[in-house]
Amino acid sequence: MFRLRLGGNSLNGTLPGESLGSLGELMYLELENNNLTGSIPPEIGKCTNLALLNLAGNGLTGPLPPSLGNLTNLQVLNLQSNHFVGEIPTQITMLHRLQRLKLSRNSLNGSIPDSVSSLQNLTNLDLQGNYLSGSIPDSIENLGNLLELQLGKNQLSGHIPEMPRSLQIALNLSFNLFEGQIPGILSRLTGLEVLDLSNNRFSGEIPEFLTKMQTLTRLVLANNQLSGMVPQFGKFVDVNTTGNNVMYSTQNLPPASQRKRKSVASEAIIASAAAVIAVGLITLISFLISRRYYRINDEHLDTGEETSQPQVIRENLLTANSIHRSNIDFSKAMEAVANPSNIFLKSRFSTYYKAVMPSGASYFVKKLNWSDKIFQLGSHEKFGEELEILGKLCNSNVMIPLAYVLTVDNAYLFYEFSPKGTLSDVLHVGSSNGPLEWASRYSIAIGVAQGLAFLHGSNSSPVLLFDLSSKTIMLKSLNEPQVGDIELCKVIDPSKSTGSLSTIAGSIGYIPPEYAYTMRLTKAGNVYSFGVILLELLTGLPPVIGGTELAKVVLCNSAQQNKWDQILDFSVSKTSAAITRQMLAEEFQRNRTHSTSPDDRPNMKSVLRMLLNARVTCQARNCMVQDETQEVAAATSGGGEGLAEVGMR
């Protein structure tokens, strides 16, 4: 057994130590949000292949067993929301592959181990809601990959040491016993977004350096002993200073929620109540009317996509191509996106409009919605800079932005028009030309591999695909694929998910297995997604079949050679069984793009080389035969050796 996932049920009782200890190959153990009691059995330390252990949200008690330190392959350890007691075992700090450690909302005491600095791969450390005391160890600065540090609701005190400069998501020191002035060393956290120092004993003035932290979006200083004038923060920073003796200048008033006066409180409540009742009645009436005439279905186009032209903040041409620069008309494009009839397709994160310019040329105008993408407010300028970089790329198999328009709520990106739509549509919905021939499938595989190899090519700043699937590959023709959505990794941040949108990187069926515990975009993850696309081209099947991922279906059938025929796409003419069998054999036995282990996957340059060599080798050995009879003869009369090197034709 490799994976045991029983989370979110009503299981009770204790963890069976002896049984768990016998599962030596177990990699994922998820029992979160049940009613389990008792302690963690020491036998858990025998599951040395565990990469993810999630026991959060139960009623587990007792100390944390030192045997957890034997799980040397562990990358995620979630034990929050239980009743664990005692100190944090130093053995846990020897898990050098650990990336996420969550021990929050327990009853742990003692101090934070100095040896925590040995967790060099740690990205998220959550110890809030315990009884930890003492000071934060100075060695915490050495956690060079740490993105989030949650230490709130403990009994920590003493000086605040230098924090890892890598912190981005949050630094939470609230509800502790820190005192004195807010330390200036926090100014080094130039990428931090949330800083919570509330409910401590900080005194003195609010330091000016906090206003210089460019990425800060939320600052919580409530319930301290701060005084003096509040410095001027940017309008996109949410600052909470309630419970302090501070003053605001007339140009720097706090949010209305922080400066209500008792003299108007009752009037505000009455007015708000009346407004809520009125809005409620109007909403109810509108809902009943709309329900009478409309049916809401997320799978269909929303006719209310745009009702008026958006207010433009910035527009800019990115391409140096004089033809595109003369063709693109921003006003005409904004007219097109205001009309729902111009919607060409909807992807998971975008809406594509077809915009016909005054010259007669057609372009894609793709809309991204800030609010849906957990996009950091006030970052229009930063995103514009990213688009400037992407616009300088040059590869015929990548959808390069030609221009953009930024508005308050959306971004509109301009691309060359792809009349054939997506690869998914052509493969699984069908086209007027019938099934996609193998020659086209091979060209598409080569083209997508070339595009990905190009995007991954820069070691300093490779472009990773947030969602690589057959639905994000556009076809200018049946032989010209283009990899799309290259800008999404600059827009979407899964760590800022509000629950209104699933921000998991990738579509179902294309997500690499390791993403379940790393939650990181990687080149190896993109290679896995490309492997699934190859399988789609080989089999003609969708990425998920009856709830089972295509990669698993093919893996199961490919183990037995006599079952290859059941999964290959034989609707394609002029392709022999020998050739197509070898396509699948090569894909599984040699390419290994969809290997469950990221370390076993080749990089995209190697994959591209394999695919190109397949054609060259086949031509060199005279395997490019014209009909099935010749192909079978070649395979049975010595050509088999050449076919053994063929990945796809």
N, C-alpha and C positions, 0 to 999 in steps of 0.2 A: 504494500500500500504506500502510495506516494503522497496523496492528499486526503485529508479527513476534514470536511467542512460541515459542521453541525450548528453553526451559529444561529441566533435568533429563533430558538425554539423554547420549549418549557422543560428542558432536561433538568433533573435533580440528582441528588446523591453526590458521591465523591468521585474524584478522578481515579481510575483503576491503574495504580502504579505498575504492577507486574505486567499487565497487558500493554500499556504504553511503552514500557521498556523493551518489549519484544519487537517493536516496529522500527527496526534499524534503518529502513529506507525512507522513512517518513520525512517529507520536506515541508509540508504545510499542515499545521494543526490549528484549526479555528473552532473554538467552542464559546465564543463571546455571546453575551446577552442571553444567558440561560439562568438556571437557579442552582448552580453547582455550589457545594459547600465543602468544608474540610480544607486541607492544605494541599499544596503542590507536592506530589510524591517525589522523593529524590531520584527515583528511577527515570524521571524525565531526562536526566543527564545522559542516558544511554541512546537517546535519539539524536545522535551526533550529526545527522544530515539535515536537521531542521533548519530551514531558512526563515520561516515565519511561525511565531507562536503567539496566538491571540486568545487570551483568557479573560478579556475585559468584561465588565458588567455582570459579574456573578457575585456570590457571597463567600468567596474563598477567604480563608483566614490563615493565621500562623505566620511565621517568618518566611522570607524568600529563601529557598534552598540554595546553598553554595554550589550544588551540582549544576545549576544553570550555567555556570562557567565552563562546563564541558561542551556546550553547544557552539563549537567554534565556527560553524557555518551560518550562525544566526544573523539575519539582517534586520528583522523586525521583531521587537518584543513589546507586546501590548498587554499590560497587567493592570490597567487603570480601573477605577470604580469597583474595588473589592474591599476587603477588610484586613489587608496584610499589615503586620506589625514588625517591630524590630528595625535594625539598621539595614541600609542598602549593602548587600554583600560585595566586597571588593572583587570577588570572582567575576561579577558581571562586567566589570570594567576591563576584563581581559578578552572580551568578545570583539576582536579587532575588525570584524566585518560588519558590526552592528551599525545600522543607519538610522533607525528609529527606536527610541527608548521612551516608553510612556508608563510611568508609575504613579500618575496623579490620582487624587481622591482615594487615598488609602489612609493608614495610620502609621506610616513609617516615621521613625525618629532618628536621632543621631545627626551626624553632619554629612555633607556631600563629600564622597571620597576624593582625596587628592588625585588618585589614580584615574579619575574620569578623563584626564587629558590623553590617556592611551587609546581612547575611542576615536581614532583619527578619521574614520569614515562617517561619523555621526552627523546627521543633518537636522534632526528634530529631537530635543530633549525636553520632556515634560514631567516635572516633579511637583507641580502645584497641588495644593490641597492636602498636605501632610503635616507632620510636626517636626520638620527638619529644623535644626538650630545651628548656631555657629555662623561662620562667615563663608562666603562663596570662595572656593579655592582659587588662588592666583593662577593655577595651571589651566584654568578653563580657557584662557586666552589661546591656548595651543590647539583648540578644536577648529582647525582651519576650514572645515566644510559645513560648520553649523549654520543653519538658516533660521532656526526658531529656538528660543530658550524661555521656557515657562517655569518660573519659580514662585509664583504668587501663592498667597494663603499658606505661609509657613511661619516660622519664628526666626528667620535669618536676620543677622545683624552684622555690625562691623563695617569695614570699608568695602566699597564696590571696586573690584579689580578691573583691569582692562579686559574688555570683552572681545570675542572674535570679530574681526572686521567683516567676516563673511555674513554676519547676521542680516537678514532681509525681512523675514515675515513678521517677527515680533520679539521684543524683549519685555518680559512681564516680571516685575519685582514687587507687585502690589501686595498689600496686606501682610507686611513684614515689620521689622523693627529697625529699619535703616534711619539714620538721622544725620544731621549736618547739611551742608550745602549739596546741591545736585552736582556730582563730580564732572569736571570738564573732560574727562577721558571718554565720556559718551559721545563727544563731538566726532570721534573717529569712526562712528558707525554711519558712514555716508550712504549706505544702501538700505537703512532701516526704514520700515513703513509704519510700525506701531510700537510706541514706547509707553508703558504703563508703570508709573511710579506712585500710584494712588495709595492712600491709607497707610502711610508711613509717618515719619517724624522729620521729613526734610524741612529745612528752614532757610531763611535768606531770600534773595530775589530769584525770580525765574531767569536763568542765564540766557544771554543773547544768542549764544551759539546754537541753541535749539532751533532758532529761526533759520539757520543756515543749512539745516539738514534737508537737502533738496527732495528726497524721496518720502519724507515723513507725511503720512496722511492722517494719523490719529495720535494725539498726545494727551494722556490722562494723568493729571496732577492732583486730583481731588483729595480732600481730607488730609492735608499736611499742615505745616506751620509756615507756609510761604507768605511773603509780604512784598510790598512795593508795586511798581507799575508792571503790567503785563506787556512784554515786547510785541511788536507787530509781526504776526504770522501770516503766511500766504492764505488766500481765501479758500484753498482746497484742503487746509489742515483743520481737522476737528479738534479743538482744544477744550478740555474740561478742567476748570480751576475751582469748582465749587468747594466750599469748606475751607478756604484759605482767606487770608486778610490781604487781598490784592485789589488793585484798581485798574480800570481800563480808561484809556484816552478816548476822546469822542470819535477818533478815527479808527479805533480798535475795539469796538464794542463786542462783547461775547455774543454767542447765539441767543436767540430770544428765549429759549428754554432756561438759560442761566440768569437772565436779568428781569424776570417777571416781578412785579411789585404787588404786594398784598392788596393795595387799594383797587387793583383792577382784576384781581384773581376771580372773584365771583362773576363779574361781567364776562370775562373770557370763557368761563365754564358754561354759562348760560348760552352765550353766542355759539360756542362749539357744539353744545348739545343740539341747539336748533339747526345748525348746519348739518350735523350728522343725520338728524331725522329727515331733513329735506332731501339730502343726497340719497339717503336710503330709499325713500319713496320713489324718487326719480329713477334710481338704479333698478328697483324692483319692477317698475312699470316698463322700463326699457328692456329689461331681461325678458319679461313675459312677451313683449311685442316681438323682440328679436328671435325668441325661441319659436314663435309662431311661424316665422318666415325663413329662418335659416337653420341649417344643421352644421355644427362645428365639427370639423374633421382635420386633424393635423396633417393627414397625408395629402390633402388637397391644397391648392393654392389659396392664399388669403387675398381676397379681392380688395381689402383695405390696406394693402401694403404701403401705399403712399397716397395721400390725398392732395398734397401741395408740394411745391418745390421746396427743399430744405434750405435753411439759412447757411450759406457758405462761409466758413472761416478761412480756408486756404484752398487754393487750387494750383497745381503745378504739373508741368510736363517733365517726364523723366527720361524719355527716349531721345537719343540723338538722331534717330532716323527721320530724315526730312519729310518722307511721305506721311508717316504717322503724325508728325508735328503739324503738317498742313491739313490733315484730315480731321484731327480731333477737335471737336467743338464742345466746350464745357456746357454752354447753355443748352444746346441740343441734347446732350447726354442727360442733364438734369430734368429736362422735359420727358425723356424716355423713362426714367426711373419713377416719375410721378404717375405713370400709367401702368396699372397692373397687367394690361394685355401684352406688355413687352417682356414679361417674365419668361425666360427661356428654360430655367430649371432652378430647383432649390436643392442645395446640399445641406449637410448637417449644420454648418455654421454660417452659410452665406446664401444670398439670393442673386442669381445671375440674370441681368437684363440684356436684351439685344437692343443696341442703340445704332440706328442708321444715321450717319452724318450727312450734312448737306452735299458732300462729294459723292454720296452713294455707298461709301465704304461702311461695313458693319463692324462693330466692336462689342466685346463683352464689357458691361459695367457691373462690377460685383459689389454688392452692399454688405458691409460688416456693421453690426449693431453694437455700440459700446456697452450698453447695459447688459446685453446677453453674454458678453465675452469677459466679464469681470475685468474690464479694462481700467487701468488706473486713471482716475480723473486728473485732468490737467496735463496729460501726457501727449497731447496732439503733436506738440513740437517734436517730442522724442520719437513718436511713430513716424512722423514725416522724415526725420533723419534716417530711420531704418529703411524706409521706402527708397530714399535716395541711394542707399547702398545696394539694395536689391535691384533697382533700376539699371545699375551699371553692369549687372551680370549679362552674359551673352551665351546662350545655349539653345539650340533649336528644339530640344526636348524638354524645356522648362518654360512654364508660363511666367514670363517676366513682366512686371507691371510697367506700362507705358506712360501712365499719368495717374494722378489721384486728385480727389476732392475731399476735404475734411469739413464736416459740419459739427454742430454741437453734439449730436447723438450718434452720428454714423461716419463711416469712411466709405468712399466709393473709389474702387480701383479699376483701371482701364487695361484690357488685354486684347490681343488679337482674337478674332472670332473663330470658334471651332464648330463648324456646321454639323459634324457628326455626333456631337454630344459627348457623353461619357463612355468609357470602356464598358462599364457595367450595363448600360443600356444596350449597347451593341451585342454584348455577349449573352445577356440574360433576358432582355426584352425582345431583341431581334431587330433586323434591319430589312429594308426593301430588297437588299441584294442576297438575302438568305443567310445561312450560317457563315461565320467568319472563317475564311480559308486559313490553312496552316501557314501559308506564306505571309499573310497579314499578321497572324498571331506571332510568328517569329520576329517580324519587323517591329511589332509593338513591344515584345519582350526586350529586344535590343535597344529600342528607343528609350524605354523607361529606365533600363539599366544605365544607359549613357547619361540620362538626366540626373539620376541619383548619384552616380559616381562623380559627376560634376559638382553637385551640391555638397557632397561629403568631402570633396577634394581638398579644401583648405583646412589645414591643421589648426590654424589660429582662430578662424571663425567659420566652421562648417555650418551649413544650413540644414537643420533637422526638420523632418516632416512631422507635424503634430498629428495628422490623420492621413495616412497613406493607404489608399484602397482603390479598387477599380472605379469607384464613384468620384474620385478626385483626379482621375486621369482623363484629360480631354483629348478628343481626336479631331485634328484638322482634316485628316483623311483616314482611310482604313489602314494606312501605313505610317502615319505621322502622329505619334502620341506626344502629349505634353503633360508633365507632372505639374499639378496645380496646388494651390493653397500653401505656397511657400512662406507666406507672411504670417500664418496663424501662430507660429511659435513666438512671434513678436507681440501678439495681441492677447493670447489666452494664457492665464496662469492658474493651474488647478488648485494652488494653495489658497486662492481667493474665492473659491466656489461658495456661493450663497445658498445653494440648494435649488435654485431656480433652473439650473442647467447642469447636465452631467458633463463635467469637464475632464472625463477620462480621456487620455490621449489615445486615439485610435478608435476604429469602428469594430463592432463585435465580429469576431472571426479573424481579425487582423492583428489583434493586440498580442504582443509577445508574452509568454508565460511569466517571465521575470518581472513584468510591470506590476503584478499584483503586490509585490513587496518592495519594489524600488520606487515606483511612481516617478520615474525619470525618463526623459527622452534620450535615446542613445542611437548611435549609428547601427549597432547590432539589432536594436528594435526595429529600425527601418528596414534592415535586411530581411528580418522575419516577415514583415508585412509584404515585402516584394516577393518572398517565397510563396505566400498565399496567392498573390496575383498570378504567379507562374502556374500554380495549380489550377486556377480558374481558366487560364488559357489552355492548359492541357486537357482538362476534364469537361469544360463548358458548364461546370456546376457552380452554384452560388457559394459564398464563403461560409454559410451556415445551412445545414441540411437537417431538417427535423429537430432542431435544437442542438445538433452536434456540429462542431467546427469542421470545416472541410479538411483541414490539415490532419485531424484525428481520423476522419473517415478514410482518407487516402493512405495514411500510415498503417491503418489496420489491414487494408486490402493489399497494399504493396508488399506486405510481409510474405505473401504467397503469390508466386508468379502467375498462377492460373487465374487469379482474380483481377489482374490488371485490366483485362478486357471489360470488366464490369464498371470501371470508373473512367476510362478514356472516352473522349468525345469522338465517336465514330460517325457523327452526322456530317463530318467534313469529308469531301470527296478527294480522290487522288492521293490517298495516304494509306499505306499498308499497315497491317497489324504489327509487322516486325519493326517498322520505323516508330510507330507510336508507342509500342511497348518500351522501346529503348529510350524514348523521350522521358517516360516516367522513371525508368530505372536510373537514368543519369541524374535526373532531378533529385531523387532521394539518396542515391548511393554516393554521389560525388559533389553535387552542389551544396546540399545541406543548409540552404538558406532558411529553412523553417525548423532547424534543430531547436529542441527545447532548451539547450544550453547556449547562452550568447557567446561563450568562448569558442564554441565549435563552429560558429558561423563565419564564412569568409567575408572580407570586406567587399564593397560594391565594385571596386576595380577588378578584384579577382573573379567575381561573378560575371562581370562584363567580358573579361578575357575568356572564361569558359564558354560563354555563349558564342563569341566570335570564333574561337578555335574550333567549335563544333562544326561551323559551316566550312571553315578552311580545311579541316581534316577530312570532312565528308567529300569536298570537291577534289582534294588531293588523291583520295582513294577511289575516285570515280563512283561515289555512292549517290550522286545526284541523278538518279534514274528517272525515267519518264512515266512509268506505270507500275502498277502493283506487281505484275509478274516479274519485271526486271528487279524490283526492290527486294522481293522475296528471294529471288535467285541470288542476288548479291549477298543477302544475309546468310544464305545456306551454303554458299560456295566460297567462303573465305572473306566475304565482305563483312562478316560479323565482327571481325576484329576492328574494322573501321567504325562500324556502328556502335561498338562499345564506347566510343569516345564522343558520340553524338548526344548533345543535351537536348536541343530542339532543332527542328529543320527550319 
